[in-house]
Amino acid sequence: MVETIAGDLIVWSRAQFALTAIYHWLFVPLTLGLAVIMGIMETIYYRTGDEFWKRTAKFWMKIFGINFAVGVATGLILEFQFGTNWSNYSWFVGDIFGAPLAIEGILAFFMEATFIAVMFFGWNKVSRRFHLASTWLTGLGATISAWWILVANAWMQYPVGMEFNPETVRNEMVDFWAVAFSPVAVSKFFHTVLSSWIIGAAFVVAVSAWYMMRHRERRFSLASMKVAACVGLAGAFVAAFTGDSSAYHVAKYQPMKLAAMEGLYDGSHGEGLTVVGDIKIPKMLSLLATRDADGFVPGINDLIDGGYTMSDGTIAPSTTDKMERGRAAIEALADFRKAHEAGDAQTMSAARAVLDENMPYFGYGYLSSPDDTVPCVPLLFWTFRVMVGLGCFFILFFFLLILFSRKDKIEGMRWMLYISLAGLPLAYVASHAGWIVAELGRQPWTIQDLLPVNAAISALETSSVQTTFFIFLAMFTVLLVAEVGIMLKAIKTGPSDGE
């Protein structure tokens, strides 16, 4: 009975956090993408003095502002849940995880708040140069905000720069720069932000296509589409490139996630990359994962059973061995704390030695079975292919948009306009598929190999989490409906009918 209640609490706590994250991520990528597009448009206005570009930039700034306001509300709730629903997590690693979130709030958020006011209300009140700088600094603030949030998330995927203090039972930061500029953080930042450019571009293209289909705002929609397509193509290309480095880091630091993404149960040398079904690109997975076409890529069974030779030349332990060492670490921690309370320095020293030796496997001690380390393979397999497939689609899509819009043919190509409208929901599908791969692929860990979800949750009543889940669901849905309604009203009004 107790295990059932605990299981329900974990499920509902994860569901509530996932709900908040999903809604929040509806707004963030559009903010990041529109920031670049409206910055480019105002730059063209600054250089040419053409009032058309000022009007165009102001229209997209209005949409940006509507979306930005709602995104802030969901983001704040998301951060609070680390303290309410995941208090053990916050206690265990709060000294590290809290640092980038604090910097994000103090630096990036206030930077955005300062310059967004100038961007919206400074027209004809400050110089054109200063206003242009404010527009770009607003976008830069949003991007810096994303940097620190993604640093925190990357640390959960690849925990570095810390040491465990058994006296406080907390991990403490010892190398801030290792946390801030870990290879996983750098890859995740560029991949996530550049994929957000795709969403911003797809949004502008879809709205422009809607105007074209109704024979409205011809110059505005064509110009907006050209700028957005260029931003989208750049974002799609760089996202593909950074996706390669992200895959390499996943193979190195989270091999179980990679095996699940590929549906790979038994690894081999020279492993091919599965496209779909039995269709594979020969040796491509080994090349991506090890930078060696004949490198060994472990499968799910290999990772559970161990016994294979890792890249550093050592033999991989089995998951059962890791669980035993994790339990030894947990027991040593308990012995250390008892000896500390009793003032027994000799026992403390012996327990500390056992703890330090087994600490890399600490989280495994909370698992009940080796199978707990395997995430949902079918979900990861297909969402990964959805993400990659749609990424390839957007490269081709934006390239064709640039080609057709430069030749002024796009208005007469209704099929292309319909594809442009469909591109917006597809961009969101691709983005959320990427987050599913990143976050569900890490399961059962909140922090890779260090803290599983069953040891990270707060001691709450399941009914309390259920109640707040539905409250948040209703509140976020109202916010989303309100935002979409305000956006649609602004789009229907158009850029020509007043500011």
KAHU-V133831 format. One record per residue. RES is the residue in three letters. NEAR is the number of other ideal C-beta (glycine too) atoms within 12 Angstrom. Layout:
# KAHU-V133831
res->RES near->NEAR
res->RES near->NEAR
This chain:
# KAHU-V133831
res->MET near->7
res->VAL near->9
res->GLU near->11
res->THR near->11
res->ILE near->18
res->ALA near->23
res->GLY near->18
res->ASP near->23
res->LEU near->31
res->ILE near->32
res->VAL near->22
res->TRP near->30
res->SER near->37
res->ARG near->31
res->ALA near->25
res->GLN near->37
res->PHE near->35
res->ALA near->28
res->LEU near->32
res->THR near->35
res->ALA near->32
res->ILE near->27
res->TYR near->32
res->HIS near->34
res->TRP near->37
res->LEU near->36
res->PHE near->41
res->VAL near->38
res->PRO near->40
res->LEU near->43
res->THR near->44
res->LEU near->46
res->GLY near->47
res->LEU near->46
res->ALA near->48
res->VAL near->39
res->ILE near->48
res->MET near->48
res->GLY near->38
res->ILE near->35
res->MET near->40
res->GLU near->41
res->THR near->26
res->ILE near->27
res->TYR near->30
res->TYR near->24
res->ARG near->15
res->THR near->17
res->GLY near->12
res->ASP near->18
res->GLU near->16
res->PHE near->23
res->TRP near->30
res->LYS near->30
res->ARG near->29
res->THR near->41
res->ALA near->42
res->LYS near->32
res->PHE near->38
res->TRP near->47
res->MET near->38
res->LYS near->29
res->ILE near->39
res->PHE near->41
res->GLY near->32
res->ILE near->31
res->ASN near->39
res->PHE near->37
res->ALA near->25
res->VAL near->34
res->GLY near->37
res->VAL near->28
res->ALA near->25
res->THR near->34
res->GLY near->35
res->LEU near->19
res->ILE near->28
res->LEU near->34
res->GLU near->31
res->PHE near->21
res->GLN near->33
res->PHE near->33
res->GLY near->20
res->THR near->25
res->ASN near->40
res->TRP near->37
res->SER near->21
res->ASN near->30
res->TYR near->36
res->SER near->29
res->TRP near->24
res->PHE near->35
res->VAL near->42
res->GLY near->29
res->ASP near->27
res->ILE near->39
res->PHE near->40
res->GLY near->29
res->ALA near->30
res->PRO near->38
res->LEU near->34
res->ALA near->22
res->ILE near->24
res->GLU near->33
res->GLY near->25
res->ILE near->19
res->LEU near->21
res->ALA near->33
res->PHE near->29
res->PHE near->19
res->MET near->28
res->GLU near->39
res->ALA near->24
res->THR near->20
res->PHE near->32
res->ILE near->33
res->ALA near->23
res->VAL near->28
res->MET near->39
res->PHE near->28
res->PHE near->17
res->GLY near->26
res->TRP near->25
res->ASN near->13
res->LYS near->14
res->VAL near->19
res->SER near->14
res->ARG near->24
res->ARG near->17
res->PHE near->20
res->HIS near->33
res->LEU near->31
res->ALA near->23
res->SER near->35
res->THR near->44
res->TRP near->31
res->LEU near->29
res->THR near->40
res->GLY near->42
res->LEU near->27
res->GLY near->35
res->ALA near->44
res->THR near->34
res->ILE near->31
res->SER near->39
res->ALA near->41
res->TRP near->31
res->TRP near->37
res->ILE near->37
res->LEU near->41
res->VAL near->41
res->ALA near->40
res->ASN near->37
res->ALA near->42
res->TRP near->42
res->MET near->41
res->GLN near->35
res->TYR near->35
res->PRO near->38
res->VAL near->31
res->GLY near->28
res->MET near->28
res->GLU near->22
res->PHE near->33
res->ASN near->24
res->PRO near->30
res->GLU near->18
res->THR near->18
res->VAL near->24
res->ARG near->24
res->ASN near->33
res->GLU near->24
res->MET near->27
res->VAL near->17
res->ASP near->18
res->PHE near->22
res->TRP near->14
res->ALA near->24
res->VAL near->37
res->ALA near->28
res->PHE near->24
res->SER near->32
res->PRO near->26
res->VAL near->41
res->ALA near->37
res->VAL near->24
res->SER near->34
res->LYS near->41
res->PHE near->35
res->PHE near->32
res->HIS near->42
res->THR near->38
res->VAL near->38
res->LEU near->39
res->SER near->49
res->SER near->47
res->TRP near->46
res->ILE near->50
res->ILE near->47
res->GLY near->51
res->ALA near->48
res->ALA near->46
res->PHE near->46
res->VAL near->49
res->VAL near->48
res->ALA near->38
res->VAL near->41
res->SER near->45
res->ALA near->39
res->TRP near->29
res->TYR near->34
res->MET near->35
res->MET near->24
res->ARG near->19
res->HIS near->13
res->ARG near->23
res->GLU near->30
res->ARG near->24
res->ARG near->22
res->PHE near->32
res->SER near->37
res->LEU near->32
res->ALA near->36
res->SER near->48
res->MET near->47
res->LYS near->33
res->VAL near->40
res->ALA near->46
res->ALA near->43
res->CYS near->31
res->VAL near->42
res->GLY near->50
res->LEU near->32
res->ALA near->31
res->GLY near->41
res->ALA near->42
res->PHE near->26
res->VAL near->27
res->ALA near->42
res->ALA near->30
res->PHE near->21
res->THR near->31
res->GLY near->35
res->ASP near->25
res->SER near->26
res->SER near->43
res->ALA near->40
res->TYR near->30
res->HIS near->32
res->VAL near->38
res->ALA near->38
res->LYS near->29
res->TYR near->33
res->GLN near->38
res->PRO near->39
res->MET near->42
res->LYS near->44
res->LEU near->42
res->ALA near->36
res->ALA near->34
res->MET near->45
res->GLU near->42
res->GLY near->32
res->LEU near->35
res->TYR near->23
res->ASP near->20
res->GLY near->35
res->SER near->25
res->HIS near->22
res->GLY near->22
res->GLU near->35
res->GLY near->25
res->LEU near->30
res->THR near->28
res->VAL near->20
res->VAL near->17
res->GLY near->10
res->ASP near->8
res->ILE near->12
res->LYS near->20
res->ILE near->19
res->PRO near->17
res->LYS near->23
res->MET near->25
res->LEU near->40
res->SER near->32
res->LEU near->24
res->LEU near->31
res->ALA near->42
res->THR near->27
res->ARG near->21
res->ASP near->20
res->ALA near->21
res->ASP near->18
res->GLY near->27
res->PHE near->29
res->VAL near->44
res->PRO near->41
res->GLY near->30
res->ILE near->31
res->ASN near->25
res->ASP near->30
res->LEU near->37
res->ILE near->32
res->ASP near->23
res->GLY near->23
res->GLY near->20
res->TYR near->26
res->THR near->16
res->MET near->22
res->SER near->22
res->ASP near->8
res->GLY near->8
res->THR near->11
res->ILE near->16
res->ALA near->26
res->PRO near->26
res->SER near->23
res->THR near->35
res->THR near->25
res->ASP near->23
res->LYS near->33
res->MET near->31
res->GLU near->20
res->ARG near->29
res->GLY near->36
res->ARG near->25
res->ALA near->27
res->ALA near->34
res->ILE near->31
res->GLU near->20
res->ALA near->32
res->LEU near->32
res->ALA near->21
res->ASP near->26
res->PHE near->33
res->ARG near->23
res->LYS near->17
res->ALA near->24
res->HIS near->23
res->GLU near->13
res->ALA near->14
res->GLY near->10
res->ASP near->17
res->ALA near->13
res->GLN near->14
res->THR near->21
res->MET near->24
res->SER near->18
res->ALA near->17
res->ALA near->31
res->ARG near->27
res->ALA near->19
res->VAL near->26
res->LEU near->36
res->ASP near->23
res->GLU near->17
res->ASN near->30
res->MET near->33
res->PRO near->22
res->TYR near->33
res->PHE near->39
res->GLY near->40
res->TYR near->37
res->GLY near->34
res->TYR near->33
res->LEU near->32
res->SER near->21
res->SER near->15
res->PRO near->25
res->ASP near->19
res->ASP near->27
res->THR near->38
res->VAL near->30
res->PRO near->33
res->CYS near->25
res->VAL near->28
res->PRO near->16
res->LEU near->22
res->LEU near->36
res->PHE near->32
res->TRP near->25
res->THR near->32
res->PHE near->42
res->ARG near->28
res->VAL near->28
res->MET near->38
res->VAL near->34
res->GLY near->22
res->LEU near->34
res->GLY near->37
res->CYS near->23
res->PHE near->26
res->PHE near->44
res->ILE near->29
res->LEU near->23
res->PHE near->37
res->PHE near->40
res->PHE near->21
res->LEU near->27
res->LEU near->41
res->ILE near->29
res->LEU near->21
res->PHE near->28
res->SER near->35
res->ARG near->17
res->LYS near->15
res->ASP near->18
res->LYS near->20
res->ILE near->34
res->GLU near->26
res->GLY near->16
res->MET near->22
res->ARG near->17
res->TRP near->16
res->MET near->30
res->LEU near->31
res->TYR near->18
res->ILE near->26
res->SER near->42
res->LEU near->26
res->ALA near->22
res->GLY near->40
res->LEU near->36
res->PRO near->19
res->LEU near->29
res->ALA near->43
res->TYR near->34
res->VAL near->28
res->ALA near->42
res->SER near->44
res->HIS near->30
res->ALA near->32
res->GLY near->40
res->TRP near->34
res->ILE near->33
res->VAL near->39
res->ALA near->41
res->GLU near->33
res->LEU near->33
res->GLY near->40
res->ARG near->40
res->GLN near->34
res->PRO near->35
res->TRP near->34
res->THR near->37
res->ILE near->39
res->GLN near->37
res->ASP near->37
res->LEU near->37
res->LEU near->41
res->PRO near->33
res->VAL near->37
res->ASN near->27
res->ALA near->33
res->ALA near->35
res->ILE near->36
res->SER near->29
res->ALA near->19
res->LEU near->27
res->GLU near->17
res->THR near->26
res->SER near->14
res->SER near->20
res->VAL near->31
res->GLN near->22
res->THR near->16
res->THR near->29
res->PHE near->29
res->PHE near->18
res->ILE near->18
res->PHE near->34
res->LEU near->21
res->ALA near->16
res->MET near->21
res->PHE near->33
res->THR near->20
res->VAL near->18
res->LEU near->29
res->LEU near->28
res->VAL near->17
res->ALA near->19
res->GLU near->31
res->VAL near->23
res->GLY near->16
res->ILE near->21
res->MET near->33
res->LEU near->17
res->LYS near->16
res->ALA near->26
res->ILE near->31
res->LYS near->18
res->THR near->19
res->GLY near->27
res->PRO near->34
res->SER near->19
res->ASP near->15
res->GLY near->11
res->GLU near->20
